[in-house]
Amino acid sequence: METQHTTSPIITAELVRADTALQSFRDGGYNFTDAIGEIVDNAIQAGARKIKFDWEFRSVKRGKSPKPKREIVSLGIADDGQGIAAGILANVLTIGFSTRYNSREGIGRFGVGFKLASISQAKRLEIYTQPAFLDVQTDSFGNYTPLTSSKNTGRKIFMTYLDLDDIREGKQVNYSYREVDSFPDDYAKLMDGFNSGTLVIWRNIDRMNEDKAYTESADEKIASLNYFLSRTYRIYIDKGLKIFIPNKENRLFEEKEINPYDPTFQIDNLDANALAQGESMQGEFVEDGELKIEDEIVKWRVYLTPEVTRLVEGGGGIKGPLGEQQFKRLHIPDNQGKISFLRHDREISYTKVPHLIQSDNLDRNGHLDRHIGIEVSFSPALDEYFQVRHIKRGVEPVEKLKKELKLILNKPVKAARKRIRQVWAESKLPQPASALNDFSGGRSVSEDTVQSSNPSMPQGRSGESMAPDAEFERLVEVADSLGIVGTEQQIDFATQVQQKPMVALEMEWPGKGLLDIEHLNKTVLVKINKKHPFIKEIYNSIKEAAKKDPSDMEPDYINHLFQRALDGIDLLFFAYAKAESMSSDPEEDYMELREDWGKFTAAYLKKRDEMNIA
């Protein structure tokens, strides 16, 4: 008898229930700053040079309290990157879609970041873009790149959106895009001056406004944004990225540019400089090194916070010579036991890693390690070794790597603790009376060398048109600008300076200018910007080391100092060459200058040897 086979009907099911899945994804672990970071990452990846923030608050009454509470209504983030090509705009909100999926070449990787991050805070996400190019092409690896023949010459603007309420109610079943006439009125100002870029808006914000026990208010979350951005993107900001946040309480009436914050104090910090009032705010180098994993390099470095922040035991990185709260705004206590992990120059974690840094049993108050800044940087190719997940927060090296890092960092951390205690001990000793002001910054030997060389050298012609009396009056003005008080003292300064062919004046001014040279009648004022990185990082490091007993310095530190000095001088030469290249005819403009520069340098060095200056 023949057996009859019956075929069961094929039952199909959705791969994902979009409405409930997206609701579940809201609890994916992102906090407010994590979510903001994902959008900033995308902007950087798109080549942004400027990123602007704005937001809108409202006051609402809740419960029985008569006092209204502030809620954030919406938040906008704009950038001047390449924008999103219209050809893929509808795809960018799809979970898993990325123009660089699993790429290890940049900040992003998985194609889930900014979408999940946005819906973790708000129910509606809007994207407006004015792309530089309207379409894309794919390479052999599946990465999308702009189609250069599709320039957006008409400066068209496109938008797409994701609305959780609409999806839940069945009103939005897919993502699409449309062309619009302009950016929305409430955030259009953010895009002013941008030829291309993207505007991301969160609306119907609910999670930021939750009123639960132990949760931060919307105001507190917004207040934390400056510190997060300045620390997380410090290297990008130092290299030219500009991030602006509202300067007023509610709206962007004026833009406030964020300055970089470096917990190792290697990047110039304008806020720190202002608080120090002339004291050096350069972190003190302890040790650095590299660790090779496969073909990739992990770099680590250990620094101390500026000495002025750790003069007194128990000061906690807050107390300074000028007051109990002098350095409170510098977040130095946050360093305690923490490591700053940088992935592709973006801080991905600033936290304690269990059992990585050995504790100091004598540091009962926890005031010691907060003065130690530890930085570990790695490339995205090493994500698995540092257990990086799609949320760029929280790094913990795999166990074998953790043990290796613990072994490596043990020595420099101990050395750093020893230096901190030495400063504390020295601060308890009677201090000698301060020396008279030296406006040259300790360059009197070089001034004497130039003065001794002057009689046998050709006379400069730059100041021939200035009368001696005019020169003297100008020097009195300079004395006043240096803070010399009193007519008699200003005249003494002018008289002394007028007797020298060249005088160094260590000053400070904003910007990256290194020298400002003023040619008077017979005197040349060489103004040196003490805020310039060459002076702060190279010159001052050597000057401070020259004051120390070599036996008190570790050989590794001395070698590091010499190598940095050599690199700094080489880069000074290269920077000069780069400056020449700004001219269309450098040979015509600078040939004689090069020869004179080299000739006079040789003459000064020879005179220095003749004077037997050690």
HUZI-V158802 format. One record per backbone hydrogen bond with DSSP energy under -0.5 kcal/mol. NH is the residue of the N-H (numbers start at 1). CO is the residue of the C=O. Records with the same first field share a line. If there is no record, write none. Layout:
BEGIN
NH->CO / CO
END
This chain:
BEGIN
6->4
8->6
12->10
18->16
21->17
22->18
23->19
24->20
25->21
26->22 / 23
27->24
28->25
35->31
36->32
37->33
38->34
39->35
40->36
41->37
42->38
43->39
44->40
45->41
46->42
47->44
48->43
51->242
52->78
53->244
54->76
55->250
56->74
58->71
60->69
65->62
68->66
69->60
71->58
73->56 / 71
74->56
75->202
76->54
77->200
78->52
79->198
80->50
82->46
85->83
87->134
88->85
89->85 / 86
90->86
91->88
92->88 / 89
94->91
96->111
97->94
101->98
102->109
103->100
116->112
117->113
118->114
119->115
120->116
121->118
122->118
123->203 / 204
124->203
125->162
126->201
127->160
128->199
129->158
130->197
131->129
132->82
134->150
137->145
139->143
142->139
144->99
145->137
147->135
148->146
150->147
152->132
153->151
155->152
157->180
158->129
159->178
160->127
162->125
164->123
167->163
168->164
169->165
170->167
171->166
172->166
173->171
178->159
180->157
187->184
188->184
190->187
191->188
192->189
194->191
197->130
198->79
199->128
200->77
201->126
202->75
203->124 / 201
205->73
206->121
207->121
208->121
209->206
210->207
212->210
215->212
221->217
222->218
223->219
224->220
225->222
226->222
228->224
229->225
230->226
231->227
232->228
233->229
234->231
237->233
238->234
239->235
240->237
241->236
242->49
243->241
244->51
245->256
247->254
248->251
253->251
256->245
257->255
258->243
261->230
263->261
265->262
270->268
273->269
274->270
275->271
276->272
277->273
278->273
279->276
283->265
284->304
285->283
286->302
287->302
289->300
291->298
293->296
296->293
298->291
299->297 / 377
300->289
301->375
302->287
303->373
304->284
305->371
309->306
310->307
311->308
315->312
318->315
319->315
320->323
323->320
326->323
327->318
328->325
330->327
331->328
334->331
335->332
336->333
338->335
339->351
340->374
341->339 / 349
342->340 / 376
343->341 / 346
344->342 / 378
346->343
347->232 / 345
348->341
349->341
351->339
354->352
356->353
357->353
358->356
361->359
363->360
364->362
366->363
371->368
372->369
373->303 / 371
374->372
375->301
376->340
377->299
378->342
382->379
383->380
385->382
386->382 / 383
387->383 / 384
388->383
389->391
392->390
393->391
394->348
396->386
398->385
402->398
403->399
404->400
405->401
406->402
407->403
408->404
409->405
410->406
411->407
412->408
413->409
414->410
415->411
416->412
417->413
418->414
419->415
420->416
421->417
422->418
423->419
424->420
425->421
426->422
427->423
428->424 / 425
429->426
439->437
441->438
447->443
448->444
449->445
450->446
451->447
452->448
453->449
454->450
455->451
456->453
457->454
464->461
466->463
471->467
472->468
473->469
474->470
475->471
476->472
477->473
478->474
479->475
480->476
481->477
482->478
483->480
484->479
485->483
490->486
491->487
492->488
493->489
494->490
495->491
496->492
497->493
498->494
499->495 / 496
500->497
503->524
505->526
506->439
507->505 / 528
516->527
518->516 / 525
519->517
520->518 / 523
524->501
525->518 / 523
526->503 / 524
527->516 / 525
528->505 / 526
529->514 / 527
530->507 / 528
532->529
535->532
536->532
537->533
538->533 / 534
539->534
540->535
542->538
543->539
544->540
545->541
546->542
547->543 / 544
548->545
550->548
552->549
553->550
557->554
558->554
559->555
560->556
561->557
562->558
563->559
564->560
565->561
566->562
567->563
568->564
569->565
570->566
571->567
572->568
573->569
574->570
575->571
576->572
577->573
578->574
579->575
580->576
581->577
582->579
583->580
586->583
589->585
590->586
591->587
594->590
595->591
596->592
597->593
598->594
599->595
600->596
601->597
602->598
603->599
604->600
605->601
606->602
607->603
608->604
609->605
610->606
611->607
612->609
613->608
614->612
END
